[in-house]
């Protein structure tokens, strides 16, 4: 998730990681800050899951409208949303919601938590996937939106399970409390690995490549195939598999 292109800490990772038991997973909600955040390795697991019939939804907190510095946000936002729709199609995701919080200016607070809570209660996932809230990551200082997104998701999961929180702000779908048993955090200190097959890796590479305008604005960005494959091979070594995504698994309920 996010730009993982420089990852010296994990470049030679050999410490074995246990395999996450995902055999009982039925519904997964992925909550991230921007278009493209899921495409740096995590979408390979999404492709693996959807190929097995697991339903996966994406919730983006912004449209990434400030992510292309040479393009007006009024043009970039809708364009990036369309690129994300294409990326979702490539890995089997049909439930995509993009909120209207400002790119680059995400702030923790009740408004953000309430919107995430609504989508948790609407989608009713048994697993939520999000981004690390760590300030320092293996690839550098973490983006403020990523940090806010991760922490807000933790709070929103607890909020969503409490029937007395946000009970009057929405009615109908998404109004009843829902407890999420498991949180998976990408880009943090890995506790588990999720192996993926070559076909899922190829779909993940294509999903990152779908962000054409965004990648075109980053001339030093590695090619999607090289970058995504390298990320998944690194954790694959720790999982004794060809390819795997590392996650931090946190029991929430």
DRENDO-1510 file (C-alpha; in Angstrom, 1 decimal, always signed):
<recs>
REC; n; res; u; v; w
REC; 1; UNK; +0.0; +0.0; +0.0 .
REC; 2; UNK; +1.4; +3.3; -1.0 .
REC; 3; UNK; +4.8; +3.6; -2.6 .
REC; 4; UNK; +6.9; +0.7; -1.4 .
REC; 5; UNK; +9.6; +1.1; -4.1 .
REC; 6; UNK; +12.5; +1.5; -1.6 .
REC; 7; UNK; +12.3; -1.1; +1.2 .
REC; 8; UNK; +15.8; -1.8; +2.5 .
REC; 9; UNK; +14.6; -3.2; +5.8 .
REC; 10; UNK; +12.8; -6.1; +4.1 .
REC; 11; UNK; +15.1; -6.5; +1.1 .
REC; 12; UNK; +16.7; -9.6; +2.7 .
REC; 13; UNK; +13.9; -10.7; +4.9 .
REC; 14; UNK; +14.3; -14.3; +5.9 .
REC; 15; UNK; +12.5; -14.6; +9.2 .
REC; 16; UNK; +9.7; -17.1; +8.8 .
REC; 17; UNK; +6.2; -15.8; +8.9 .
REC; 18; UNK; +3.1; -17.9; +9.8 .
REC; 19; UNK; +0.5; -18.2; +7.1 .
REC; 20; UNK; -2.8; -16.3; +7.8 .
REC; 21; UNK; -5.7; -18.7; +7.9 .
REC; 22; UNK; -8.2; -17.0; +5.6 .
REC; 23; UNK; -10.3; -20.1; +5.0 .
REC; 24; UNK; -13.4; -18.7; +6.8 .
REC; 25; UNK; -13.2; -15.2; +5.3 .
REC; 26; UNK; -16.3; -14.2; +3.4 .
REC; 27; UNK; -16.4; -10.4; +3.1 .
REC; 28; UNK; -13.5; -8.0; +3.2 .
REC; 29; UNK; -13.6; -4.2; +3.3 .
REC; 30; UNK; -10.4; -2.4; +2.3 .
REC; 31; UNK; -10.2; +1.2; +3.6 .
REC; 32; UNK; -7.4; +3.4; +2.3 .
REC; 33; UNK; -6.7; +7.1; +1.7 .
REC; 34; UNK; -6.2; +7.4; -2.1 .
REC; 35; UNK; -6.6; +5.8; -5.5 .
REC; 36; UNK; -3.6; +3.5; -6.1 .
REC; 37; UNK; -3.0; +2.8; -2.3 .
REC; 38; UNK; -4.3; -0.8; -2.7 .
REC; 39; UNK; -2.2; -1.5; -5.8 .
REC; 40; UNK; +1.2; -1.8; -4.2 .
REC; 41; UNK; +0.9; -5.5; -3.5 .
REC; 42; UNK; -2.3; -5.7; -1.5 .
REC; 43; UNK; -4.4; -6.0; -4.7 .
REC; 44; UNK; -2.8; -9.4; -5.4 .
REC; 45; UNK; -4.4; -10.8; -2.2 .
REC; 46; UNK; -7.7; -9.1; -3.3 .
REC; 47; UNK; -7.4; -10.9; -6.6 .
REC; 48; UNK; -6.7; -14.2; -4.8 .
REC; 49; UNK; -9.7; -13.7; -2.6 .
REC; 50; UNK; -12.2; -12.7; -5.3 .
REC; 51; UNK; -11.1; -15.7; -7.4 .
REC; 52; UNK; -12.3; -17.9; -4.5 .
REC; 53; UNK; -15.6; -16.1; -4.3 .
REC; 54; UNK; -14.8; -13.8; -1.3 .
REC; 55; UNK; -16.6; -10.5; -1.7 .
REC; 56; UNK; -14.2; -7.5; -1.4 .
REC; 57; UNK; -15.2; -3.8; -1.2 .
REC; 58; UNK; -13.0; -0.8; -1.5 .
REC; 59; UNK; -13.6; +2.4; +0.5 .
REC; 60; UNK; -11.3; +5.4; -0.5 .
REC; 61; UNK; -11.4; +8.4; +1.8 .
REC; 62; UNK; -10.3; +10.8; -1.0 .
REC; 63; UNK; -10.3; +10.9; -4.7 .
REC; 64; UNK; -6.6; +11.7; -4.8 .
REC; 65; UNK; -7.3; +15.0; -6.5 .
REC; 66; UNK; -4.0; +16.6; -5.2 .
REC; 67; UNK; -1.8; +13.7; -6.2 .
REC; 68; UNK; -0.8; +15.0; -9.7 .
REC; 69; UNK; +0.9; +18.2; -9.2 .
REC; 70; UNK; +0.8; +19.2; -12.9 .
REC; 71; UNK; -3.0; +18.7; -13.1 .
REC; 72; UNK; -5.8; +20.8; -11.8 .
REC; 73; UNK; -7.5; +18.9; -8.9 .
REC; 74; UNK; -10.9; +19.4; -10.6 .
REC; 75; UNK; -9.6; +17.3; -13.5 .
REC; 76; UNK; -7.4; +14.9; -11.5 .
REC; 77; UNK; -10.0; +13.8; -9.0 .
REC; 78; UNK; -12.5; +12.4; -11.5 .
REC; 79; UNK; -9.7; +11.0; -13.7 .
REC; 80; UNK; -8.1; +9.1; -10.8 .
REC; 81; UNK; -11.5; +7.8; -9.7 .
REC; 82; UNK; -12.0; +6.3; -13.2 .
REC; 83; UNK; -8.6; +4.8; -13.0 .
REC; 84; UNK; -9.4; +3.2; -9.7 .
REC; 85; UNK; -12.6; +1.8; -11.1 .
REC; 86; UNK; -10.6; +0.1; -13.8 .
REC; 87; UNK; -8.1; -1.2; -11.2 .
REC; 88; UNK; -10.9; -2.6; -9.2 .
REC; 89; UNK; -12.4; -4.4; -12.2 .
REC; 90; UNK; -9.0; -6.1; -12.9 .
REC; 91; UNK; -9.0; -7.7; -9.4 .
REC; 92; UNK; -12.7; -8.5; -9.2 .
REC; 93; UNK; -13.9; -5.7; -7.0 .
REC; 94; UNK; -17.4; -4.3; -7.8 .
REC; 95; UNK; -18.1; -2.4; -4.6 .
REC; 96; UNK; -16.1; +0.8; -4.7 .
REC; 97; UNK; -17.0; +3.9; -2.7 .
REC; 98; UNK; -15.0; +7.1; -2.9 .
REC; 99; UNK; -15.6; +9.8; -0.2 .
REC; 100; UNK; -15.1; +13.5; -0.6 .
REC; 101; UNK; -12.6; +14.3; +2.1 .
REC; 102; UNK; -9.7; +16.6; +0.8 .
REC; 103; UNK; -6.7; +14.8; -0.5 .
REC; 104; UNK; -3.5; +15.7; +1.5 .
REC; 105; UNK; -5.6; +17.3; +4.3 .
REC; 106; UNK; -7.2; +14.3; +6.0 .
REC; 107; UNK; -7.8; +15.0; +9.7 .
REC; 108; UNK; -8.8; +12.5; +12.4 .
REC; 109; UNK; -12.2; +13.3; +13.9 .
REC; 110; UNK; -15.8; +12.4; +14.2 .
REC; 111; UNK; -16.8; +13.2; +10.6 .
REC; 112; UNK; -14.3; +10.8; +9.2 .
REC; 113; UNK; -15.0; +8.1; +11.7 .
REC; 114; UNK; -18.8; +8.4; +11.1 .
REC; 115; UNK; -18.4; +7.9; +7.4 .
REC; 116; UNK; -16.2; +4.9; +7.8 .
REC; 117; UNK; -18.5; +3.4; +10.4 .
REC; 118; UNK; -21.4; +3.7; +8.0 .
REC; 119; UNK; -19.6; +1.7; +5.3 .
REC; 120; UNK; -18.5; -0.9; +7.8 .
REC; 121; UNK; -22.1; -1.3; +8.9 .
REC; 122; UNK; -23.3; -1.3; +5.3 .
REC; 123; UNK; -20.8; -3.8; +3.9 .
REC; 124; UNK; -20.7; -6.0; +7.1 .
REC; 125; UNK; -17.2; -7.4; +6.6 .
REC; 126; UNK; -15.6; -10.1; +8.7 .
REC; 127; UNK; -12.2; -8.5; +7.9 .
REC; 128; UNK; -11.1; -4.9; +7.3 .
REC; 129; UNK; -7.8; -4.2; +5.5 .
REC; 130; UNK; -6.1; -0.8; +6.0 .
REC; 131; UNK; -2.8; +1.1; +5.9 .
REC; 132; UNK; -0.2; +1.4; +8.6 .
REC; 133; UNK; -0.4; +4.5; +10.9 .
REC; 134; UNK; +3.3; +4.3; +11.7 .
REC; 135; UNK; +5.2; +7.5; +11.1 .
REC; 136; UNK; +8.3; +5.7; +9.8 .
REC; 137; UNK; +8.0; +2.9; +7.4 .
REC; 138; UNK; +10.6; +0.7; +5.6 .
REC; 139; UNK; +10.2; +3.0; +2.5 .
REC; 140; UNK; +10.4; +6.3; +4.3 .
REC; 141; UNK; +8.2; +8.8; +6.2 .
REC; 142; UNK; +4.6; +7.7; +5.9 .
REC; 143; UNK; +2.1; +10.1; +4.2 .
REC; 144; UNK; -0.1; +12.0; +6.7 .
REC; 145; UNK; -3.3; +10.8; +4.9 .
REC; 146; UNK; -2.1; +7.2; +5.3 .
REC; 147; UNK; -1.5; +7.7; +9.0 .
REC; 148; UNK; -4.9; +9.3; +9.6 .
REC; 149; UNK; -6.7; +6.7; +7.5 .
REC; 150; UNK; -5.2; +3.8; +9.5 .
REC; 151; UNK; -5.9; +5.3; +12.9 .
REC; 152; UNK; -9.4; +6.3; +11.9 .
REC; 153; UNK; -10.1; +2.8; +10.7 .
REC; 154; UNK; -9.1; +1.4; +14.1 .
REC; 155; UNK; -11.4; +3.8; +15.9 .
REC; 156; UNK; -14.3; +3.3; +13.4 .
REC; 157; UNK; -14.2; -0.5; +13.8 .
REC; 158; UNK; -14.8; -0.1; +17.5 .
REC; 159; UNK; -17.4; +2.6; +16.9 .
REC; 160; UNK; -19.2; +0.4; +14.4 .
REC; 161; UNK; -19.6; -2.4; +17.0 .
REC; 162; UNK; -21.2; -0.1; +19.6 .
REC; 163; UNK; -25.0; +0.3; +19.0 .
REC; 164; UNK; -25.0; +3.6; +21.0 .
REC; 165; UNK; -22.5; +5.4; +18.7 .
REC; 166; UNK; -23.6; +7.2; +15.5 .
REC; 167; UNK; -27.1; +5.6; +16.0 .
REC; 168; UNK; -29.1; +8.7; +14.9 .
REC; 169; UNK; -26.9; +10.0; +12.1 .
REC; 170; UNK; -28.1; +7.6; +9.5 .
REC; 171; UNK; -31.1; +5.4; +9.0 .
REC; 172; UNK; -31.7; +2.2; +7.0 .
REC; 173; UNK; -28.8; +0.5; +5.4 .
REC; 174; UNK; -25.6; +1.0; +7.5 .
REC; 175; UNK; -27.4; +2.0; +10.7 .
REC; 176; UNK; -27.1; -1.3; +12.8 .
REC; 177; UNK; -24.1; -2.1; +14.8 .
REC; 178; UNK; -21.6; -4.5; +13.2 .
REC; 179; UNK; -18.5; -6.1; +14.9 .
REC; 180; UNK; -15.5; -6.8; +12.7 .
REC; 181; UNK; -13.4; -9.7; +14.1 .
REC; 182; UNK; -10.1; -9.0; +12.4 .
REC; 183; UNK; -8.1; -6.1; +11.2 .
REC; 184; UNK; -5.2; -6.6; +8.7 .
REC; 185; UNK; -2.7; -3.8; +8.4 .
REC; 186; UNK; -0.4; -3.6; +5.4 .
REC; 187; UNK; +3.0; -1.9; +5.5 .
REC; 188; UNK; +3.5; -2.3; +9.3 .
REC; 189; UNK; +5.4; -5.0; +11.2 .
REC; 190; UNK; +4.3; -8.2; +9.6 .
REC; 191; UNK; +2.9; -10.9; +11.9 .
REC; 192; UNK; +1.5; -13.1; +9.1 .
REC; 193; UNK; +1.8; -13.8; +5.3 .
REC; 194; UNK; -0.9; -14.4; +2.8 .
REC; 195; UNK; +0.5; -16.4; -0.2 .
REC; 196; UNK; -0.8; -15.6; -3.7 .
REC; 197; UNK; -0.5; -17.3; -7.0 .
REC; 198; UNK; +1.2; -16.0; -10.2 .
REC; 199; UNK; -2.2; -15.2; -11.8 .
REC; 200; UNK; -3.1; -13.0; -8.9 .
REC; 201; UNK; +0.3; -11.2; -9.1 .
REC; 202; UNK; -0.3; -10.5; -12.8 .
REC; 203; UNK; -3.7; -9.1; -12.0 .
REC; 204; UNK; -2.2; -6.9; -9.3 .
REC; 205; UNK; +0.5; -5.6; -11.7 .
REC; 206; UNK; -2.3; -4.7; -14.2 .
REC; 207; UNK; -4.3; -3.0; -11.4 .
REC; 208; UNK; -1.3; -0.7; -10.7 .
REC; 209; UNK; -0.8; -0.1; -14.4 .
REC; 210; UNK; -4.4; +1.1; -14.6 .
REC; 211; UNK; -3.4; +4.3; -12.8 .
REC; 212; UNK; -1.9; +5.6; -16.1 .
REC; 213; UNK; -2.2; +9.3; -15.5 .
REC; 214; UNK; -0.9; +9.1; -12.0 .
REC; 215; UNK; +2.1; +6.9; -13.0 .
REC; 216; UNK; +2.8; +9.2; -16.0 .
REC; 217; UNK; +3.3; +12.1; -13.5 .
REC; 218; UNK; +6.0; +10.1; -11.6 .
REC; 219; UNK; +8.8; +9.6; -14.1 .
REC; 220; UNK; +11.1; +8.0; -11.5 .
REC; 221; UNK; +8.4; +5.4; -10.5 .
REC; 222; UNK; +9.4; +1.8; -11.1 .
REC; 223; UNK; +7.5; -0.2; -13.7 .
REC; 224; UNK; +4.5; -1.9; -12.1 .
REC; 225; UNK; +5.6; -5.4; -12.9 .
REC; 226; UNK; +9.1; -4.9; -11.4 .
REC; 227; UNK; +7.8; -3.2; -8.3 .
REC; 228; UNK; +4.8; -5.3; -7.4 .
REC; 229; UNK; +6.6; -8.6; -8.1 .
REC; 230; UNK; +9.6; -7.5; -5.9 .
REC; 231; UNK; +7.3; -6.6; -3.0 .
REC; 232; UNK; +5.5; -9.9; -3.1 .
REC; 233; UNK; +8.6; -12.0; -3.7 .
REC; 234; UNK; +10.3; -10.5; -0.5 .
REC; 235; UNK; +7.5; -11.7; +1.7 .
REC; 236; UNK; +7.2; -14.9; -0.3 .
REC; 237; UNK; +10.7; -15.8; +1.0 .
REC; 238; UNK; +9.6; -15.4; +4.6 .
REC; 239; UNK; +6.4; -17.5; +3.9 .
REC; 240; UNK; +8.3; -20.1; +1.9 .
REC; 241; UNK; +6.2; -19.3; -1.1 .
REC; 242; UNK; +6.9; -17.7; -4.5 .
REC; 243; UNK; +4.8; -14.7; -3.7 .
REC; 244; UNK; +3.0; -13.4; -0.5 .
REC; 245; UNK; +1.8; -10.2; +1.1 .
REC; 246; UNK; +2.8; -9.5; +4.6 .
REC; 247; UNK; +0.2; -8.1; +7.1 .
REC; 248; UNK; -0.1; -7.3; +10.7 .
REC; 249; UNK; -3.2; -9.2; +12.0 .
REC; 250; UNK; -5.0; -7.7; +14.9 .
REC; 251; UNK; -8.0; -9.3; +16.6 .
REC; 252; UNK; -10.7; -6.7; +17.1 .
REC; 253; UNK; -13.7; -8.7; +18.5 .
</recs>
